[in-house]
Amino acid sequence: MKQINLSVVTTNQAAVKLYRKLGFETYGIEKNALEYHGQGYDEEFMAYFY
């Protein structure tokens, strides 16, 4: 295994901050990737490289 990928909703700043602290790097953002109760949410794609 050379990397770990994950995605997180951009409004979840606590999770984004934790993943960055652990060494994950952003490689993309998908606009309106999720929809909940009529509200669209962006997803941030992150990777940790060994």
PDB file of N, CA, C, O and CB in Angstrom:
ATOM      1  N   MET A   1       0.840  -1.158   0.000  1.00  0.00           N
ATOM      2  CA  MET A   1       0.000   0.000   0.000  1.00  0.00           C
ATOM      3  C   MET A   1       0.899   1.239   0.000  1.00  0.00           C
ATOM      4  O   MET A   1       1.821   1.349   0.807  1.00  0.00           O
ATOM      5  CB  MET A   1      -0.963  -0.012   1.213  1.00  0.00           C
ATOM      6  N   LYS A   2       0.620   2.153  -0.902  1.00  0.00           N
ATOM      7  CA  LYS A   2       1.440   3.358  -1.022  1.00  0.00           C
ATOM      8  C   LYS A   2       0.711   4.611  -0.585  1.00  0.00           C
ATOM      9  O   LYS A   2       1.341   5.638  -0.332  1.00  0.00           O
ATOM     10  CB  LYS A   2       1.906   3.522  -2.437  1.00  0.00           C
ATOM     11  N   GLN A   3      -0.626   4.543  -0.492  1.00  0.00           N
ATOM     12  CA  GLN A   3      -1.377   5.714  -0.065  1.00  0.00           C
ATOM     13  C   GLN A   3      -2.735   5.297   0.480  1.00  0.00           C
ATOM     14  O   GLN A   3      -3.230   4.205   0.200  1.00  0.00           O
ATOM     15  CB  GLN A   3      -1.545   6.704  -1.227  1.00  0.00           C
ATOM     16  N   ILE A   4      -3.320   6.186   1.262  1.00  0.00           N
ATOM     17  CA  ILE A   4      -4.675   6.021   1.781  1.00  0.00           C
ATOM     18  C   ILE A   4      -5.483   7.203   1.293  1.00  0.00           C
ATOM     19  O   ILE A   4      -5.065   8.349   1.455  1.00  0.00           O
ATOM     20  CB  ILE A   4      -4.697   5.917   3.352  1.00  0.00           C
ATOM     21  N   ASN A   5      -6.641   6.940   0.693  1.00  0.00           N
ATOM     22  CA  ASN A   5      -7.529   7.996   0.209  1.00  0.00           C
ATOM     23  C   ASN A   5      -8.774   8.057   1.080  1.00  0.00           C
ATOM     24  O   ASN A   5      -9.219   7.047   1.626  1.00  0.00           O
ATOM     25  CB  ASN A   5      -7.913   7.760  -1.271  1.00  0.00           C
ATOM     26  N   LEU A   6      -9.330   9.261   1.202  1.00  0.00           N
ATOM     27  CA  LEU A   6     -10.585   9.445   1.912  1.00  0.00           C
ATOM     28  C   LEU A   6     -11.290  10.660   1.351  1.00  0.00           C
ATOM     29  O   LEU A   6     -10.704  11.455   0.616  1.00  0.00           O
ATOM     30  CB  LEU A   6     -10.354   9.595   3.431  1.00  0.00           C
ATOM     31  N   SER A   7     -12.552  10.791   1.707  1.00  0.00           N
ATOM     32  CA  SER A   7     -13.285  12.006   1.367  1.00  0.00           C
ATOM     33  C   SER A   7     -14.032  12.468   2.604  1.00  0.00           C
ATOM     34  O   SER A   7     -14.443  11.666   3.442  1.00  0.00           O
ATOM     35  CB  SER A   7     -14.265  11.770   0.173  1.00  0.00           C
ATOM     36  N   VAL A   8     -14.198  13.779   2.697  1.00  0.00           N
ATOM     37  CA  VAL A   8     -14.856  14.384   3.848  1.00  0.00           C
ATOM     38  C   VAL A   8     -15.672  15.571   3.364  1.00  0.00           C
ATOM     39  O   VAL A   8     -15.244  16.303   2.471  1.00  0.00           O
ATOM     40  CB  VAL A   8     -13.822  14.819   4.931  1.00  0.00           C
ATOM     41  N   VAL A   9     -16.840  15.759   3.949  1.00  0.00           N
ATOM     42  CA  VAL A   9     -17.665  16.915   3.606  1.00  0.00           C
ATOM     43  C   VAL A   9     -16.935  18.172   4.089  1.00  0.00           C
ATOM     44  O   VAL A   9     -16.484  18.232   5.233  1.00  0.00           O
ATOM     45  CB  VAL A   9     -19.104  16.804   4.244  1.00  0.00           C
ATOM     46  N   THR A  10     -16.825  19.164   3.221  1.00  0.00           N
ATOM     47  CA  THR A  10     -16.007  20.345   3.530  1.00  0.00           C
ATOM     48  C   THR A  10     -16.519  21.142   4.723  1.00  0.00           C
ATOM     49  O   THR A  10     -15.747  21.874   5.343  1.00  0.00           O
ATOM     50  CB  THR A  10     -15.944  21.244   2.329  1.00  0.00           C
ATOM     51  N   THR A  11     -17.795  21.020   5.060  1.00  0.00           N
ATOM     52  CA  THR A  11     -18.322  21.752   6.217  1.00  0.00           C
ATOM     53  C   THR A  11     -17.939  21.093   7.538  1.00  0.00           C
ATOM     54  O   THR A  11     -18.136  21.684   8.599  1.00  0.00           O
ATOM     55  CB  THR A  11     -19.837  21.860   6.122  1.00  0.00           C
ATOM     56  N   ASN A  12     -17.399  19.885   7.490  1.00  0.00           N
ATOM     57  CA  ASN A  12     -16.957  19.188   8.699  1.00  0.00           C
ATOM     58  C   ASN A  12     -15.516  19.592   9.000  1.00  0.00           C
ATOM     59  O   ASN A  12     -14.585  18.806   8.818  1.00  0.00           O
ATOM     60  CB  ASN A  12     -17.079  17.636   8.533  1.00  0.00           C
ATOM     61  N   GLN A  13     -15.351  20.809   9.457  1.00  0.00           N
ATOM     62  CA  GLN A  13     -14.014  21.373   9.645  1.00  0.00           C
ATOM     63  C   GLN A  13     -13.193  20.653  10.709  1.00  0.00           C
ATOM     64  O   GLN A  13     -11.966  20.618  10.614  1.00  0.00           O
ATOM     65  CB  GLN A  13     -14.127  22.823  10.007  1.00  0.00           C
ATOM     66  N   ALA A  14     -13.840  20.079  11.718  1.00  0.00           N
ATOM     67  CA  ALA A  14     -13.094  19.322  12.735  1.00  0.00           C
ATOM     68  C   ALA A  14     -12.401  18.122  12.100  1.00  0.00           C
ATOM     69  O   ALA A  14     -11.243  17.837  12.407  1.00  0.00           O
ATOM     70  CB  ALA A  14     -14.037  18.853  13.872  1.00  0.00           C
ATOM     71  N   ALA A  15     -13.107  17.417  11.213  1.00  0.00           N
ATOM     72  CA  ALA A  15     -12.520  16.254  10.544  1.00  0.00           C
ATOM     73  C   ALA A  15     -11.425  16.679   9.577  1.00  0.00           C
ATOM     74  O   ALA A  15     -10.362  16.060   9.530  1.00  0.00           O
ATOM     75  CB  ALA A  15     -13.599  15.459   9.798  1.00  0.00           C
ATOM     76  N   VAL A  16     -11.679  17.734   8.804  1.00  0.00           N
ATOM     77  CA  VAL A  16     -10.677  18.225   7.853  1.00  0.00           C
ATOM     78  C   VAL A  16      -9.392  18.599   8.596  1.00  0.00           C
ATOM     79  O   VAL A  16      -8.293  18.256   8.161  1.00  0.00           O
ATOM     80  CB  VAL A  16     -11.223  19.448   7.061  1.00  0.00           C
ATOM     81  N   LYS A  17      -9.536  19.289   9.694  1.00  0.00           N
ATOM     82  CA  LYS A  17      -8.374  19.713  10.485  1.00  0.00           C
ATOM     83  C   LYS A  17      -7.605  18.501  11.024  1.00  0.00           C
ATOM     84  O   LYS A  17      -6.375  18.479  10.998  1.00  0.00           O
ATOM     85  CB  LYS A  17      -8.821  20.619  11.655  1.00  0.00           C
ATOM     86  N   LEU A  18      -8.335  17.501  11.508  1.00  0.00           N
ATOM     87  CA  LEU A  18      -7.691  16.288  12.021  1.00  0.00           C
ATOM     88  C   LEU A  18      -6.923  15.569  10.923  1.00  0.00           C
ATOM     89  O   LEU A  18      -5.769  15.188  11.122  1.00  0.00           O
ATOM     90  CB  LEU A  18      -8.731  15.345  12.633  1.00  0.00           C
ATOM     91  N   TYR A  19      -7.550  15.378   9.762  1.00  0.00           N
ATOM     92  CA  TYR A  19      -6.880  14.681   8.672  1.00  0.00           C
ATOM     93  C   TYR A  19      -5.628  15.425   8.223  1.00  0.00           C
ATOM     94  O   TYR A  19      -4.606  14.798   7.943  1.00  0.00           O
ATOM     95  CB  TYR A  19      -7.830  14.503   7.498  1.00  0.00           C
ATOM     96  N   ARG A  20      -5.693  16.738   8.149  1.00  0.00           N
ATOM     97  CA  ARG A  20      -4.489  17.513   7.773  1.00  0.00           C
ATOM     98  C   ARG A  20      -3.396  17.353   8.808  1.00  0.00           C
ATOM     99  O   ARG A  20      -2.219  17.229   8.469  1.00  0.00           O
ATOM    100  CB  ARG A  20      -4.829  19.004   7.606  1.00  0.00           C
ATOM    101  N   LYS A  21      -3.793  17.356  10.085  1.00  0.00           N
ATOM    102  CA  LYS A  21      -2.822  17.180  11.168  1.00  0.00           C
ATOM    103  C   LYS A  21      -2.128  15.816  11.064  1.00  0.00           C
ATOM    104  O   LYS A  21      -0.956  15.677  11.416  1.00  0.00           O
ATOM    105  CB  LYS A  21      -3.518  17.321  12.541  1.00  0.00           C
ATOM    106  N   LEU A  22      -2.865  14.815  10.579  1.00  0.00           N
ATOM    107  CA  LEU A  22      -2.318  13.470  10.426  1.00  0.00           C
ATOM    108  C   LEU A  22      -1.502  13.294   9.148  1.00  0.00           C
ATOM    109  O   LEU A  22      -0.926  12.230   8.920  1.00  0.00           O
ATOM    110  CB  LEU A  22      -3.435  12.467  10.447  1.00  0.00           C
ATOM    111  N   GLY A  23      -1.451  14.335   8.311  1.00  0.00           N
ATOM    112  CA  GLY A  23      -0.604  14.289   7.120  1.00  0.00           C
ATOM    113  C   GLY A  23      -1.330  14.105   5.799  1.00  0.00           C
ATOM    114  O   GLY A  23      -0.684  13.964   4.762  1.00  0.00           O
ATOM    115  N   PHE A  24      -2.660  14.102   5.811  1.00  0.00           N
ATOM    116  CA  PHE A  24      -3.410  13.980   4.562  1.00  0.00           C
ATOM    117  C   PHE A  24      -3.333  15.287   3.778  1.00  0.00           C
ATOM    118  O   PHE A  24      -3.294  16.374   4.354  1.00  0.00           O
ATOM    119  CB  PHE A  24      -4.884  13.604   4.842  1.00  0.00           C
ATOM    120  N   GLU A  25      -3.313  15.158   2.454  1.00  0.00           N
ATOM    121  CA  GLU A  25      -3.248  16.308   1.551  1.00  0.00           C
ATOM    122  C   GLU A  25      -4.463  16.297   0.626  1.00  0.00           C
ATOM    123  O   GLU A  25      -4.895  15.239   0.170  1.00  0.00           O
ATOM    124  CB  GLU A  25      -1.929  16.293   0.724  1.00  0.00           C
ATOM    125  N   THR A  26      -5.005  17.470   0.355  1.00  0.00           N
ATOM    126  CA  THR A  26      -6.148  17.596  -0.542  1.00  0.00           C
ATOM    127  C   THR A  26      -5.703  17.434  -1.985  1.00  0.00           C
ATOM    128  O   THR A  26      -4.706  18.022  -2.402  1.00  0.00           O
ATOM    129  CB  THR A  26      -6.848  18.948  -0.346  1.00  0.00           C
ATOM    130  N   TYR A  27      -6.449  16.629  -2.753  1.00  0.00           N
ATOM    131  CA  TYR A  27      -6.145  16.502  -4.183  1.00  0.00           C
ATOM    132  C   TYR A  27      -7.349  16.838  -5.054  1.00  0.00           C
ATOM    133  O   TYR A  27      -7.269  16.750  -6.279  1.00  0.00           O
ATOM    134  CB  TYR A  27      -5.667  15.090  -4.495  1.00  0.00           C
ATOM    135  N   GLY A  28      -8.461  17.221  -4.438  1.00  0.00           N
ATOM    136  CA  GLY A  28      -9.607  17.627  -5.246  1.00  0.00           C
ATOM    137  C   GLY A  28     -10.838  17.895  -4.406  1.00  0.00           C
ATOM    138  O   GLY A  28     -10.928  17.481  -3.250  1.00  0.00           O
ATOM    139  N   ILE A  29     -11.788  18.601  -5.012  1.00  0.00           N
ATOM    140  CA  ILE A  29     -13.070  18.896  -4.369  1.00  0.00           C
ATOM    141  C   ILE A  29     -14.167  18.659  -5.404  1.00  0.00           C
ATOM    142  O   ILE A  29     -14.088  19.138  -6.536  1.00  0.00           O
ATOM    143  CB  ILE A  29     -13.115  20.376  -3.810  1.00  0.00           C
ATOM    144  N   GLU A  30     -15.178  17.921  -4.999  1.00  0.00           N
ATOM    145  CA  GLU A  30     -16.336  17.695  -5.853  1.00  0.00           C
ATOM    146  C   GLU A  30     -17.499  18.532  -5.325  1.00  0.00           C
ATOM    147  O   GLU A  30     -17.969  18.331  -4.205  1.00  0.00           O
ATOM    148  CB  GLU A  30     -16.713  16.178  -5.906  1.00  0.00           C
ATOM    149  N   LYS A  31     -17.947  19.463  -6.141  1.00  0.00           N
ATOM    150  CA  LYS A  31     -19.046  20.352  -5.767  1.00  0.00           C
ATOM    151  C   LYS A  31     -20.353  19.572  -5.723  1.00  0.00           C
ATOM    152  O   LYS A  31     -20.631  18.751  -6.597  1.00  0.00           O
ATOM    153  CB  LYS A  31     -19.157  21.536  -6.755  1.00  0.00           C
ATOM    154  N   ASN A  32     -21.149  19.839  -4.694  1.00  0.00           N
ATOM    155  CA  ASN A  32     -22.470  19.211  -4.531  1.00  0.00           C
ATOM    156  C   ASN A  32     -22.429  17.689  -4.665  1.00  0.00           C
ATOM    157  O   ASN A  32     -23.299  17.092  -5.298  1.00  0.00           O
ATOM    158  CB  ASN A  32     -23.436  19.777  -5.552  1.00  0.00           C
ATOM    159  N   ALA A  33     -21.424  17.075  -4.074  1.00  0.00           N
ATOM    160  CA  ALA A  33     -21.270  15.620  -4.150  1.00  0.00           C
ATOM    161  C   ALA A  33     -22.361  14.900  -3.365  1.00  0.00           C
ATOM    162  O   ALA A  33     -22.754  13.790  -3.724  1.00  0.00           O
ATOM    163  CB  ALA A  33     -19.895  15.204  -3.628  1.00  0.00           C
ATOM    164  N   LEU A  34     -22.843  15.513  -2.314  1.00  0.00           N
ATOM    165  CA  LEU A  34     -23.894  14.936  -1.487  1.00  0.00           C
ATOM    166  C   LEU A  34     -25.059  15.895  -1.403  1.00  0.00           C
ATOM    167  O   LEU A  34     -24.888  17.114  -1.449  1.00  0.00           O
ATOM    168  CB  LEU A  34     -23.372  14.600  -0.084  1.00  0.00           C
ATOM    169  N   GLU A  35     -26.243  15.328  -1.281  1.00  0.00           N
ATOM    170  CA  GLU A  35     -27.424  16.161  -1.064  1.00  0.00           C
ATOM    171  C   GLU A  35     -28.199  15.587   0.107  1.00  0.00           C
ATOM    172  O   GLU A  35     -28.481  14.390   0.155  1.00  0.00           O
ATOM    173  CB  GLU A  35     -28.317  16.237  -2.346  1.00  0.00           C
ATOM    174  N   TYR A  36     -28.541  16.459   1.057  1.00  0.00           N
ATOM    175  CA  TYR A  36     -29.267  16.056   2.252  1.00  0.00           C
ATOM    176  C   TYR A  36     -30.322  17.098   2.547  1.00  0.00           C
ATOM    177  O   TYR A  36     -30.000  18.267   2.755  1.00  0.00           O
ATOM    178  CB  TYR A  36     -28.314  15.873   3.459  1.00  0.00           C
ATOM    179  N   HIS A  37     -31.573  16.691   2.569  1.00  0.00           N
ATOM    180  CA  HIS A  37     -32.705  17.599   2.805  1.00  0.00           C
ATOM    181  C   HIS A  37     -32.672  18.796   1.864  1.00  0.00           C
ATOM    182  O   HIS A  37     -32.935  19.927   2.274  1.00  0.00           O
ATOM    183  CB  HIS A  37     -32.702  18.084   4.255  1.00  0.00           C
ATOM    184  N   GLY A  38     -32.351  18.543   0.610  1.00  0.00           N
ATOM    185  CA  GLY A  38     -32.364  19.594  -0.392  1.00  0.00           C
ATOM    186  C   GLY A  38     -31.141  20.500  -0.403  1.00  0.00           C
ATOM    187  O   GLY A  38     -31.057  21.414  -1.224  1.00  0.00           O
ATOM    188  N   GLN A  39     -30.191  20.258   0.498  1.00  0.00           N
ATOM    189  CA  GLN A  39     -28.966  21.066   0.585  1.00  0.00           C
ATOM    190  C   GLN A  39     -27.801  20.293  -0.020  1.00  0.00           C
ATOM    191  O   GLN A  39     -27.582  19.134   0.331  1.00  0.00           O
ATOM    192  CB  GLN A  39     -28.655  21.453   2.062  1.00  0.00           C
ATOM    193  N   GLY A  40     -27.050  20.921  -0.927  1.00  0.00           N
ATOM    194  CA  GLY A  40     -25.878  20.293  -1.521  1.00  0.00           C
ATOM    195  C   GLY A  40     -24.631  20.540  -0.688  1.00  0.00           C
ATOM    196  O   GLY A  40     -24.452  21.620  -0.125  1.00  0.00           O
ATOM    197  N   TYR A  41     -23.773  19.533  -0.613  1.00  0.00           N
ATOM    198  CA  TYR A  41     -22.527  19.629   0.156  1.00  0.00           C
ATOM    199  C   TYR A  41     -21.356  19.212  -0.711  1.00  0.00           C
ATOM    200  O   TYR A  41     -21.446  18.247  -1.471  1.00  0.00           O
ATOM    201  CB  TYR A  41     -22.590  18.754   1.432  1.00  0.00           C
ATOM    202  N   ASP A  42     -20.261  19.942  -0.595  1.00  0.00           N
ATOM    203  CA  ASP A  42     -19.037  19.620  -1.325  1.00  0.00           C
ATOM    204  C   ASP A  42     -18.248  18.567  -0.548  1.00  0.00           C
ATOM    205  O   ASP A  42     -18.269  18.534   0.682  1.00  0.00           O
ATOM    206  CB  ASP A  42     -18.175  20.895  -1.556  1.00  0.00           C
ATOM    207  N   GLU A  43     -17.550  17.706  -1.297  1.00  0.00           N
ATOM    208  CA  GLU A  43     -16.670  16.713  -0.690  1.00  0.00           C
ATOM    209  C   GLU A  43     -15.226  17.035  -1.052  1.00  0.00           C
ATOM    210  O   GLU A  43     -14.912  17.346  -2.201  1.00  0.00           O
ATOM    211  CB  GLU A  43     -17.047  15.279  -1.150  1.00  0.00           C
ATOM    212  N   GLU A  44     -14.374  16.957  -0.076  1.00  0.00           N
ATOM    213  CA  GLU A  44     -12.940  17.172  -0.264  1.00  0.00           C
ATOM    214  C   GLU A  44     -12.259  15.804  -0.295  1.00  0.00           C
ATOM    215  O   GLU A  44     -12.426  15.001   0.623  1.00  0.00           O
ATOM    216  CB  GLU A  44     -12.339  18.082   0.872  1.00  0.00           C
ATOM    217  N   PHE A  45     -11.490  15.545  -1.356  1.00  0.00           N
ATOM    218  CA  PHE A  45     -10.772  14.292  -1.491  1.00  0.00           C
ATOM    219  C   PHE A  45      -9.354  14.479  -0.976  1.00  0.00           C
ATOM    220  O   PHE A  45      -8.661  15.418  -1.368  1.00  0.00           O
ATOM    221  CB  PHE A  45     -10.769  13.805  -2.960  1.00  0.00           C
ATOM    222  N   MET A  46      -8.930  13.585  -0.099  1.00  0.00           N
ATOM    223  CA  MET A  46      -7.625  13.703   0.547  1.00  0.00           C
ATOM    224  C   MET A  46      -6.861  12.387   0.420  1.00  0.00           C
ATOM    225  O   MET A  46      -7.457  11.318   0.288  1.00  0.00           O
ATOM    226  CB  MET A  46      -7.784  14.096   2.035  1.00  0.00           C
ATOM    227  N   ALA A  47      -5.542  12.486   0.461  1.00  0.00           N
ATOM    228  CA  ALA A  47      -4.700  11.297   0.376  1.00  0.00           C
ATOM    229  C   ALA A  47      -3.524  11.445   1.338  1.00  0.00           C
ATOM    230  O   ALA A  47      -3.013  12.542   1.563  1.00  0.00           O
ATOM    231  CB  ALA A  47      -4.198  11.070  -1.079  1.00  0.00           C
ATOM    232  N   TYR A  48      -3.114  10.315   1.894  1.00  0.00           N
ATOM    233  CA  TYR A  48      -1.908  10.234   2.700  1.00  0.00           C
ATOM    234  C   TYR A  48      -0.939   9.338   1.946  1.00  0.00           C
ATOM    235  O   TYR A  48      -1.266   8.197   1.622  1.00  0.00           O
ATOM    236  CB  TYR A  48      -2.203   9.689   4.148  1.00  0.00           C
ATOM    237  N   PHE A  49       0.239   9.848   1.672  1.00  0.00           N
ATOM    238  CA  PHE A  49       1.251   9.095   0.896  1.00  0.00           C
ATOM    239  C   PHE A  49       2.333   8.596   1.829  1.00  0.00           C
ATOM    240  O   PHE A  49       2.847   9.338   2.665  1.00  0.00           O
ATOM    241  CB  PHE A  49       1.876   9.975  -0.230  1.00  0.00           C
ATOM    242  N   TYR A  50       2.675   7.304   1.669  1.00  0.00           N
ATOM    243  CA  TYR A  50       3.753   6.710   2.468  1.00  0.00           C
ATOM    244  C   TYR A  50       5.088   7.083   1.901  1.00  0.00           C
ATOM    245  O   TYR A  50       6.120   6.679   2.435  1.00  0.00           O
ATOM    246  CB  TYR A  50       3.621   5.193   2.533  1.00  0.00           C
TER     247      TYR A  50
END
